[in-house]
Amino acid sequence: MENASDSLLLAQVVKLSRRMAATRELDPLLSFAIDEVLKLVGAERGYIVLLNQDGSLDFRVKRRRDGQEIGDVEDSISRSILNEVVQTQQPLLVSNAMADQQFSKARSVMMMRLRSVMCVPLLTQKGFIGAIYVENRSVAGRFQPADLPPLELFAGQAAVAIENAALNEALIRANQELQALDEMKNNLVILVSHELRTPITTLYGYMQLLKDDPEPFLIDELSESVDRVVRTIEEIIDAFRIMAGQLGLELEMTSLHVLMGEVLASFAETCAKRQITLAAHGLELFPVLPVDKKKMYVVLANVISNAIKFTANGGQVTVYGRVLEQHVELCVQDTGIGIPPEEQERIFDLFYVLGSMKHHSTSKHAFRGGGLGLGLPIAKGFVQAHQGDIRIESPAQASAATPGTKCIIVLPRQMH
C-alpha cells in the first residue's frame, strides 16, 4: 500500500510536470527545472547538461541551492560520473564518492572532495538528450537509494518538456527564416523592377527620339542604359552561380596595386561630383597574387561602390593594406554612416538591403543609393572562391556621428 509521503511526492512531481509542460521556451524551462530539482532532492548544486547534435555536452544550467549561478571558475563536476551516465544511459547514485571503489581515484573527485552525487539521464522516445546532475560536497550519505526514483520520475517528465520546448523554438526559428526569405523574395521583385524598369524606360524613350533626330548623345545614353541592364543581369547570374557552387576561376598572377588603380579610376567622376576623397596608399608593396582578374575587379569595385554609397557628400574613402607571411589584408575604410550591429551579420546575405527600402533609388552611387543587394554577397562569394575571407567592422551608430565602416579583404599569397 502506498504511504502518505509517496503520495505527496507523486503529487508534487505531477504538479511540477504540468508546470514544465506549459512552458514553451527552453531557457525558462531549464531554469525552473533545476530550481525544483534542488528543492526536490536537497542538493547543494545542480546542473542540466544537454547533448549537442555533434555529440558534445552543453552545460546549459549551473546553479546553487540558494539560486546563485555557478561561475566558470567553479564549474567543476565529476566528469567520470557524468560520462558513466552518458555512456550507459542509466541513473547513478554515489553516496560517498571519496570512498567509492569505482570513482574514488578520479581526479575530479579527489580535487573537489566529492561526497554525495546523483546523476540521471534525460531520455525521450528519440533517445538520450542529456542528464541532470546534482551533488552535495560536504555531506557523505546525503543521497540514499530512496532519493533516486523521484529524481528519475522528474527527469522523465523534464525530458519530454525539454524536447517539446526545443522543437517549439526550432519551429519559431524556421518560421522566422521563412519570413525573412519571403521578405527577401519581395525585395528581389521590387529591386529588379527598379533596376530594370528605369534603363528600359530610358531605352524606349531614346529610341522614339532617334526616329526623328538621331543625335550622337542619344547613342551614348542608349549604350549606358543597355550596359546597366546587362550588369544587373550579370549580377543575378553571378549570385546564382555562387549559390549553386558553380563558380570557376581563371587564375593569373595579378598586381592588386594596378588593379585597384583601375577600380579607383572608374569612380573618379562619381567622387568628384559628390566631393568624396578617394585614395589608396601602400598597395605598391603588395606582391602579385594568383587571382581571377575579372572577378577580383568585381570584388574591389563592389566594396568601393558600397563605401561610396554610404558615405555622405564631402566624406572620405581610403584604401590601404598590409602584407603578412601567408596572406595579404586589403582594407577599405570610409567615413560613412556605419552599419548597426544587428545588421552586420546580414550584410553579406543575398538580396539583403541595408536599412529601409524607402531609401532605395535607381542610382547606385548616390548617398544611400540603390542596387539589388548583391554587391557584398557576390564579393564574399568571389573572395571565398579564392580561399580568402571578407568581413565588416563598424562601431555602433550614433545619432550625430559618422562612425564609418571598414571592409577587410583577406587573400592568400598562394592558393592550395
NORTADA-V122670 format. One record per pair of residues at least 12 apart in sequence whose ideal C-beta (glycine too) atoms are under 6 Angstrom apart, sorted by the first residue. I is the first residue (numbers start at 0). J is the second residue. Records with the same first field share a line. If there is no record, write none. Layout:
I: J + J
This chain:
8: 149
12: 152 + 153
15: 35
16: 156
19: 160
20: 160
23: 164 + 167
25: 164 + 165 + 168
28: 160 + 164
29: 47 + 59 + 60
32: 157
33: 45 + 47 + 60 + 62
36: 131
37: 64
40: 133 + 146 + 150
42: 133 + 135
43: 64 + 135
44: 63 + 134
45: 62 + 133
46: 58 + 61 + 132
47: 59 + 60 + 131
48: 129 + 130
49: 129
50: 128 + 129
61: 74
75: 111
76: 132
77: 107 + 108 + 113
78: 107
79: 102 + 105
80: 116 + 118
81: 118 + 132
84: 118 + 120 + 130
88: 120 + 127
90: 119 + 147 + 151
91: 118
92: 117 + 142 + 147
93: 116
94: 140
95: 114 + 139
96: 108 + 113 + 116
113: 136
114: 135 + 136 + 138 + 139
115: 135 + 141 + 142
116: 134
117: 133 + 142 + 150
118: 130 + 132
119: 131 + 150 + 151 + 154
121: 154 + 158
122: 158
123: 158 + 162
131: 154
183: 350
186: 350 + 352
187: 350
190: 371
193: 361
194: 231 + 371
197: 361
198: 224 + 227 + 228
201: 224
202: 224
205: 217 + 220 + 221
234: 371 + 373
237: 377
238: 349 + 373
241: 380
246: 384
248: 291 + 384
249: 291
250: 289 + 291
251: 292
252: 287 + 289
253: 290 + 292
254: 287
255: 285
256: 282 + 283 + 285
259: 279 + 282 + 299
262: 299 + 300 + 303
263: 277
266: 303
269: 364
273: 312
274: 312 + 313
275: 310 + 314
276: 315
277: 316
278: 317
279: 318
280: 319
281: 319
285: 327
288: 410
289: 414
290: 385
294: 381
298: 378 + 381 + 382
301: 374 + 378
302: 331 + 378 + 406
305: 374 + 375
306: 331 + 333
307: 364
308: 368
309: 335 + 336
310: 333 + 334 + 335
311: 366
314: 334
315: 334
316: 333
317: 332
318: 331
326: 409 + 411 + 412
327: 410
328: 407 + 409
329: 408
330: 405 + 407
331: 406
332: 405
333: 403 + 404
334: 401 + 403
335: 403 + 404
336: 401
337: 393 + 396 + 402 + 403 + 404
338: 393 + 404
339: 396
340: 395
343: 391
346: 375 + 391
347: 375 + 376 + 379
349: 376
350: 372
351: 372
352: 372
382: 408
385: 410
386: 411 + 414
387: 409 + 410
388: 409
389: 408
390: 407
391: 406
392: 405
